[in-house]
Amino acid sequence: MESFDHIIVGAGTAGCVIASRLIAAGSRRILLLEAGGSDRRFWVRLPIGYGRTFTDPRVNWMFEGEPDAGLAGRRGYVPRGKILGGSGSINAMVYVRGMPHDYDDWRNLGNPGWGFDDVRPYFELAEQRIQRTDISPFAHLLTARGSRAVSASDCHRARILTALHQRASASIASRRAMACASRLPRAICAPCKRLPI
């Protein structure tokens, strides 16, 4: 029977990072277990492929939440990755660090070690800048040390996307969207035709 220095259950984002760090620290025998298969799949490698992986039981556990009174007793859909890379492999290739003030709020609510200055070094260990950095007021927060390719957002495009998101969110309250939501068994509602944005 083989023996291992460490056994990691789950090759999602956290499991893969832990395995990588243990290898870098000199551990020689690591067993990384994953219930799902390889992430070398067309729809996983393609950003728009999220539309397919969102409901594919081969790569998604497709969990549901508990009945929610605020949703008239319906259960919310909770997609979770069942694949090498876990949910990070089925999330449309979006990576968002979060806003510095949110981390500071967590620290200020009594969670020492969770302020932005505390967690920033861990983001920097994982991130690698791949694009010019003069287009965003947050560009100074990007480093080039890690293996996760990240880029600063273009503020002009970000403002446009924010405005479109706000308009789309406001339209959710329209009667047409509410009528659509009342016919669906899950908390997620596809627009009846298209959102008027």
N, C-alpha and C positions, 0 to 999 in steps of 0.2 A: 504494500500500500504506500502511495506517495505521501509525503508530508510537505507542509507549506509553512512559511513564516507568517503569512496573513491570508485570510479568506475574506473576500468582499462579496457580499450578496447584492447584486444589482449593478449593472454596467451603465447606469444612467449618468447624468452629468457629474453628480457627486462621487459615485463609485469610480468613474474613470479618473477624476481628479485625484482621489485618494490613492488609487493604484499608481498613477504617474508620480505622485509625491513620494510614495514608499520606494519606488524604483530609484528615484533620484537620491533618496536618503541611503541607498545601499542594500535594501531588502532584495534578496535574490529569488525567493520562491513565493510567488503571489498567485492565488487562484481567484479569478474574477468570474463570478457566475451571473448569467443573464438568461431570463426566461424567453426573451424574444430572440430574433435572429439578427443577421447582419444589417447594417445601415446602407449597404451598397445596393440601393434600389433606385430606380429612375425617379419615382415620385417623392422619395425622401430627399434626393439631391437637388431637386428643382423647387425653387421658392413657391411657385404656385401649386406645387404638389400637395400643399397642406389641405387643399380642398378634397383630395383623395384620402390622405392619411387620417383625416379628421374622423372618418367612420370606417376605417379598415381594421377589422379585428386581428389581422395578421401582425400589425404594428402598433395597435392602440388597445389598451385595456377597456376603454369605453365605459368608465364608471359613471354612476349617477349619484347625485347627492340625496339627502333625505328630503321627504316632502316639505315644502316651504309654504307656510301660511300666506306669505306675501306674494306667492305665485299661484294662489288658489289651489294649493295642495300639490302642485306639480313638482317634479324633481328636476333639478338642474343637471345638464350634461357636463361631465368632467373628463375630457380626453386626457389620457396619460400614456406616455410612450412605453411600448412593449417591444423594445428594439435596442441594439447597441447605441448608446447615447441617450436613451430614455426619452423623456418629453422634449428635450432639446433637439432631438432629431425630427420631431413632427410639429415644430412651432413656427413654420414659415420662415425660418432663418432670421428671426428677429431677436436682437440682443439689446436689452436696455438695462443700464446700470441702476437707474433710479436717480431721483433728485437729491442733492446733498442735504437740503433742509429736512427731507423725510427721515433720513438717518439720524440727524441731529434731534429731531422730535422724539424718536424712539429712545435715544440716550437720555433726553430731558424727562421722559416719562418714567425713568428709573431703570434703564437698561444700560449699565456701564459697558463700554466696549463697542457700542453700536452707533456711535457718532460717525459722521462722514470721514473725519480725519482718522478714525480708528479702522474703518473698513477699507478705505481707499488703497492702502498698500496691497491688500489681497486682490482687488480688482486689477491693479497694475501688474501683479504677478501673472495674471491670466491673459492680459490684453496685448495686442500688437497693432500699432497704428499702420494703416495701409493707404492713407489718402492725405492730401495736403491738409494742413490744419489752420489755414487762415480764414476759413469760411464760417466758423462757429465761435460764439463766446465761450463755449465749453472746451475748445480745442486744447487749451493748456492742461486739461485734466486727463488727456490721453498720453500714454507712454508707448514704448516700443519694446517691452521686455518679454511679454508672454507669447503664447501660441494662438490665442483667439484673435482673429482678424477683426478689427473694429475701425470705424471711421467716424469723424465728426459729421453731424448733420448740417446741411445747407440751410441756414436760417430762413432764407426766402421760401424755399420749398417747405420747410417745417411750418411756417406761418400759413401757407396755402393749405397744407394737409390738416392743420389744426382747425382752420375755418371750415373746411369740408366736413371734418369729423363733428364739429359742433352743430352744423346744419343737419347732418344725418342723424345725430343724436336727438335733436329737437323734433325731427320728423317721426321718431319712434312713438311719440305721444299722440300722433295723429290717429283719427278714428280708423283709417284703413289699416295701419299697423296693428292697432289694438284688436281689430276684428280678426286679423290674420293670426295674432298670437293666441287668441282664444280658441282657435281651431287646432292648434298644435299640441301634442302631448308633452313636449319639452319646453324648457324655459327659453330656448333660443328660437327666435322667429326669423325666418327668411322673409324678405319683403315680398308682397304679393306680386308686384311687377318690378318696379325699380324705385329707389329712393329719389325724391325730387331735389337733387343737389346741384 
